[in-house]
């Protein structure tokens, strides 16, 4: 029997029934919307009586966005029973969300506890990723699982952190489109809640969805002149080096507003649309951490974070994404190759500079040769081009791969004494001779070699994914055991390289962290290849802006090799373990025996015993940098 939707709104339900426990909240007790007044209209737009079908929330950190979604889930379980699909970026995150958010929601809210049987009860229908309740079911899944996204029909969709979703889930398309397809049969009764911190301009899903909405901003009154305005970071001012002096200056009267005024300002605020929605059934909200209630993230801390991020592009990006809730504009303009040629440094190719702690290699496979660049790395991701080598021969033949094996067996002399070997090499397998490349790499059986395939995308959380087994011989026959292929998010690493190439020194004597050191002996043609692409903004078929890399010149092997060498460093754990990784490498270099060395002669070098480098990222607890066979 059809029943009219309840007149109770989500914010009202939360005020009556929601209890926050210490497991999921820093402020346990009954839910108080007055603590975050800006969430009231967001939650009410999710109510069954509201005409909106899509609610978009682009936000900064510590504003309570996820909890507003949890209140909506509780409202559905209690008052509007129906199938619900909640999607996290990955299945693992969905499991964590279930344990840390959904279980406390059910256990600590009396109105919900009686509607979902305990997980330990027989045939309870309560599992980690599925919660049955009278009249409906809540299913949790990851955006990386095509099966999970098409496993059920759902009236309600809770799509959390959509900017962390993969671009294409298992070859079946965009995960948001796959999820929303599950709700079409519910017509006007369906509703989707899209929430995320934004990432990169032109690639951000939440930015795209917000741009298609009515783009609401939360306007608050100035305590001095009562002028309504939405808070902008540019109006937050303080004395340099003294974040305690921070004040927000009204854009009308320019009077300084202190932090303690924020509570009354939030209570007197209201959402106002600033654009006309392309879809009348879509409403969009944007809010930054400047609105974070007193006692959460303060203006003083925001000022401290801003000062600490100066000169650190990655920290500035994090600040803009998580604090301001705005997208980051990548510097995708190609650096001037002439400037890079002019700044080449006086160190010899083929000899490892004293600052480099570890070597990685990137190998680009061409129709008639292998191009290999060897890079040295130090903390802060400073890098040195140690050598550029071209191995002639078709990748279908054995000879170039045997030459690559000898290259990996080389002991590279260190300036000042001692030698070091390549710790990891990423080989591109995405050309026309993929099966042949697989076969030869399988024959080499060197654990330092990581077969890779480049994919477009901006997956910064997991820019190298895998490994995925690929079982093929040279003749194409399948094997039960074979290579494991890694997929590399090339857009992420190209942007990282260009950011480092654009670093300036000013009057500083020291090189800044992340500096790319190029030797005097490298040719101008190679430098041109290093900056052979540029990031451009284009429109897709739906008219949305997106960013893609486009070639400025035909040859780009140096850029591809640099990307692969950086991915190899990621596989070693430099990004994951940070300072601990570099500290252990510094210790190993300091303790390495110093001995005179000469450039190796290639064919007379014996193959090395495989160094203890894992071929995946699942390492034992406490792992730092591998004890090396790299240093001699």
Secondary structure, DSSP 8 states (H G I E B T S, - for coil): ------S--HHHHHHHH-EE-TTT-SS-EE--GGGGTTHHHHHHHTSTTS--SEEEEEE-SSS-HHHHHHHHHHHHHHHS--EEEEEESSHHHHHHHIIIIIHHHHHH-HHHHTTS--TTSTT--EETTEEEETTEEEEEEETT-HHHHTSS--SEEEEESGGGS-SSSTTS--HHHHHHHTTGGGGGG-EEEEEE---BTTT-HHHHHHHTS--EEEEEE-TTT--EE---GGGEEEETTEEEEEEEE-TTT--EE-GGGHHHHHHT-EEEE-S--SSTTEEEEEE-GGG--TTSS-HHHHHHHHHHHTT-HHHHHHIIIIIS---B----S---HHHHHHT-BS--TTSB-TT--EEEEEEEE-SSEEEEEEEEEEGGGEEEEEEEEEEES-TTSSHHHHHHHHHHT--EEBTTS-EE-EEEEEEE--STTHHHHHHHHHHH--TTEEEEEEE----STTSEEEEEEEEE-TT--EEEEEEEEEEEEHHHHHHHHHHHHT---TT-SS--TT-EE-BTTS-HHHHHHHT-EEEEEEE-TTS-EEEEEEESSS--HHHHHHHHHHHHHHHHTHHHHTHHHHHHHHHHHHHS---------STTS------S--SSS---TT--S---SSB-
